[in-house]
């Protein structure tokens, strides 16, 4: 079943990403704000999510939907599709080519603390990159298998993080980043959690951490990172990623990164 779910995820994610890219070329229309004045919604966010919901329910009408822009459908099959129509909306707004469409399907209640992710896909259409994974099958980038080689030197690690929309929370997160940056090779802030997680899967980043991620921010990317061999967790070893904390790291660095963040005051 996971193969057929992955096939569907790949198809709808690629189609939605192309539609969103075409909409960006035609110009961005802001339609609202969410948590803060910097947390924007575009018409493309809404239209891309509507397209994904329509296609997924047409293919699997008994499945549920959990979407960033408010689309919610209860599942009668035990499966729920967790969708982020444009992850990195501010990048999208500014025409920075680091945004993606993220789609995952999970089994059980749509709660990261208990769900089991079966398949996921993340597409960055401007980079022409499709990351995909199914549980127990492995992860790919443009159909090339991803398998991490362990790295162990913390001082040579390239790490990434993200910041909240609320200014006061960003200041707290920046203070932690300031304590980390002198202990690693360098720090990146991409602005799209799904791409950060996939960056760890591809070995482009050695670790990524963030607090305040919604389920749709990490559902697909966390599976892809895990299937590539990364360690994905909350702050404590063995805990689940989620709103409180998400960490993805190269397996040879995971414990060092976790201890560094703990000593730096995270989350």
Secondary structure, DSSP 8 states (H G I E B T S, - for coil): -HHHHHHHHHHHHHHHHHHHHHHHHH---EEEE-SSTTSEEEHHHHHHHHHHHHHHHHH-TTSEEEETTS-EE--SSSEEEEEEEEE-HHHHHTT-S--EEEEEEEESSS-TTT-EEEEEEEEETTTTEEEEEETTTEEEETTEEE-------GGG-EEEE---SSHHHHHHHHHHHHHHHTTSSEEE--S-HHHHHHHHHTTS-SEEEESS--HHHHHHHHHHHHHTT-EEESSSTT---SSS-EEEE-TTTHHHHHHHHHHHT--
